[in-house]
Amino acid sequence: MTRITLILTLECPEHSCAAYDDLHQWRWRDYVARRNMEAGCEMHGREGRGRLSESVVAVVSVLACIAMLAGLVMGTTHVVGWVFDAIALASPQHRPIVIAHRGDTRHAPENSLASIRAAKQNGADFAEIDVRLTKDGIPVVFHDRRTGRLDAGGRNVLVNSMPLSALQRMIMQQRGMRYSVPTLRQALDDASMSRPGQRRFGLLLDIKTDARYARKVADAVVRVVEDSKYAGNLMVMSANPYAVMVFKSMRPQWHVGLCASGRPDLTQWDDDGTSEARFMDGAARVETVRREVTAKRGGKQRKHPMFRGMRGEAMDFVVFRTRDVTSRLLRNARLRRIPVYVDSVDSYDAANGLLRHGVSGLLGENITPLQQACSSYHGLPEPFSSPDDDDRSQA
């Protein structure tokens, strides 16, 4: 019994060590395999995260490049647009026109039939003449309210206080030349006559009136123009905004403008960049004129025909005096697509500078330097349609 126990004691440790070694090796291999697996997973995780980070960076870089390219294109477009805007602002809106102020007064008295003929013969596009009514409602060509400055006999009377017959008996004198006051009908007839091949001549009528008589003057002028079968170009302007609105409402197809010479504030322009120029709204204008008429009538409130059908109308052109022209005025006019004509231009340099800044017409007493400045502007649209057009105002 003892022997057997000794044998077992001697053999069992050997077998136990082998089994332990096998178990240990198996556990070690299992441990190593698990560690390798864990290490592999961790490495793959890091690689996966690294690849994801690289992808995100790549996407962000591409987006950044796209954004930079878009910004460059937009910036370039803005710059190009600004350049084209600047070029547009420096270009007349139509072929520049030369307007002889009160006719060609270098060769004849102002507002005379001779001055109109001289302007046409010497190459002006238009003669600007002043129109007002006589006592009997006839439109005549005369600038001042009174006759004193030009009457050869020194009589100083209101034009609207005399009938036409009495006014035409008076002798006017200027620069040593004598003449009688012409009617608008006579001026239209003289301006219509032209030789074959001669450029069609036009008249710019400067209507002298206030708001009270604007409709009466407009009725008389429209009647004379249409009865005369006038075939030339025609423009109408007034320094009274209400008169401009009356003419435009009566004859929308006529070329009607505001004479803001010396009064640029008459345009009532804001700096909001709107595309249309309008005067004071109708209600405000009506109230202003109503107050004027009421004051004239000693406070009596009576309905007056001038208050019927009045509404704001867009002007077709505007006239400024040379000293009043600013870049701000020209920009406002350009934004509203309104041609600007400038009066009191007396030299080539002044005319050339105005044209370079986008002015479309020049008024002056000496038209020769104005013609020289305008001669190089070719290819721009004509201010009026073809001679075959039956529309008198656009002609």
C-alpha positions, 0 to 999 in steps of 0.5 A: 500500500505504501509502495503504491502510494509512493509511485503515485506520488512520484508519477503524478507531478510529472503528468501534472507539470505536462498538463500544466504546461499544455494548459499554460501554453494554450492560455498564452496562445489564447492571450496572445491571439486576443491581444493581437486581435485587440491590437489589430482592431485598434490599429484598424480603428485608427486607420479608419479614423485617419482615413475619415479625417483625411476625407473630411479635410479633402472635402473642406479643402475642395469647398474652400477652393470652390468658395474662393473661385466663386468669390473671385468670379463674383468680384470680377463680375462686380468690377466689370459691372462697375466699369460698364456702369461707369462707361454708360454714365459717361455716354450721351443717351442719344446723338448729342444735339446742338440747340441755338439759344433764342435762335442764332443771335450772332446774326440776328435779334433773339427770338426773331424769324431771322434768328430761326432761319440763321440757326437752321442755315448754320447747322443747329439741330434746334432753335430754342424760342420763348412762347407766351400769350398776348391779351387775346390768347395768341402765342407769340415768340418773346422772352420777357414779360415786358417789352422794355428791354427790346422796344425801340421806343422805350415802351415797357408794357406787359405782353399779356396786356396787349392784343396781337395787333398792338404788339406787332405794331411795336418796333423791337431792336437789338444789335442795331437790327429792327424787327417785329414780334413774330407769332408762334405760327410764323415761327413754325412755318419758317422752321418747316421750310427746308432745302432738299438734302438738308437735315430736318430742323426743329424747334424747342418751345420754352413755355412762359407761364405760371400754374394758373394759366398753364392749361390756357397756354397749352390749349393755345400752343397745341391748337397752333402746332396742329393747325400749322401742319408743322413738319419739323422736330418739336420739343416743349419745355417749361420752368413750371412743373405743372405746365409740363404735366399739363402738356404731357397729359394733353399730348403724351406723344410729344417730347416734353421736358422740364427747364430747371435752368438755375433751379435744379431742385425743380426736379424733385429727385430723390437718391433712391435710384428709381427708374422714373422721375416724377414731380410732386404728387398730384394731390400736393401739386393741386393743393399748392396751385389751389392756394395760389389761385385762392390768394389771387382771388381774395380768399374765395374758394372756387373750382378752377378747370386747371384742377381737373385731370391733373396727375404726375407725368414723367419728363422726357428731358431736363435742362440745367444751367452749366454752373448747376451741373454736378455728377450727382444730377447727371447720375440721377438723370441717368438712373431715370433714363432722362437726357440732360441738356445744358444751356449757357455753354460758350466754349469747345472745352466746356462742351467737350467736358459736358459730353464726356460726362453724359450730357445729350444736348447743348444750348448756346448763343455761339453754336460753332464750338458746340457743333465741333464738340458734337461732331465726333459722336457717331453711332449713337441713337438719333433723338427722333425717329425718321422723317417719314414718321407721321408722329409730329412729336417724335417725327 
